[in-house]
Amino acid sequence: MNRRGVQRFRQLAVTATGSAKIKILLFCCIAFTLLALPGWASKFMGWSNLSAPDDRLQAQGKGYAIVMNTWKRYDLLKQSIAHYASCSELDSIHIVWSEPDPPSDPLVAHLNRILQSKSRGPRQVELKFDINKEDSLNNRFKEIKDLKTDAVFSIDDDVVFPCSSVEFAFHVWQSAPDNLVGFVPRAHWLEQSRDNNKYYSYGGWWSVWWTGTYSMVLSKAAFFHKKYLRLYTNEMPASLKDYITKNRNCEDIAMSFLVANATDAPPVWVKGKIFEIGSTGISSLGGHKDRRSLCINRFVAEFGRMPLVSTTVKAIDSRSSWFW
């Protein structure tokens, strides 16, 4: 090899070595950035880890209480209690009992055994039956005097959500404790005026899916502040509560009206997978949408305005969702 060839070879070797060093340095910079960026972003934006809420929120919230509506479906009640008893931030379970006979001793003993076997950590989940003399859907929103937590998770006995979804919704509620925060969104809209009067229609799930807009979350699976139980019990017009009792419908819409009227703010829809463990409910009956529309217009007349606020916001736990 001549002198020129040797020099050319040395130049190529130096170039290759330098290129390799640059690539290694670039790779290290990218890796360091990926590792450090989440921490910097959290500090810069004020984000906190939802799996470990700060002490202020823990002290304020003290966990949450489940208020479960049930009616002569003891197998479903047992399944639901067994599932939710293992949720880590659950403080107590209050069963809304509106049957003519009180809960049997064997049923109470069985549910307490479930709680003892399923409860996590040193804190034992407390079980209480809220006995009502009258069978009314308003009973699910009666004030609970000895409720220890600010957060109430209202749930039906025939729907189940993973504990991780419930706890994520609880943390979302902690960031907006005056709002309704739930898993089942519904909508309303203004129809063409009838005789120069405004008429509102109720929109079910497919309306929400098609438009991406909602104005209510149903109380069959929703968080709200315990103060709304007091407001519903003491300040909801008696005529509306009588209407709900008579028609056996729309107590969830009434709660949405109550909260929106107090806050002038929309609810928060949380994405979560729902498991229906019971038979179909009243929503599957013919004329359900028309009856719900009548409720909305009756409530508007009673409240003197339409308080519901529409929104397109949805809360999603990005830690477990690839597609938002």
HUGICOR-V60824 format. One record per helix or strand. SS is the DSSP state (h for helix, s for strand). FROM is the first residue (numbers start at 1). LEN is the number of residues. If there is no record, write none. Layout:
BEGIN
SS&FROM&LEN / SS&FROM&LEN
END
This chain:
BEGIN
h&3&43 / h&55&7 / s&64&6 / h&74&11 / s&90&8 / h&105&14 / s&126&6 / h&137&5 / s&151&6 / s&159&2 / h&163&13 / s&181&2 / s&185&6 / s&194&1 / s&197&1 / s&200&4 / h&205&7 / s&214&1 / s&216&2 / s&221&5 / h&227&9 / h&238&10 / h&251&13 / s&268&3 / s&275&2 / h&282&3 / h&288&16 / s&311&1 / s&314&2
END
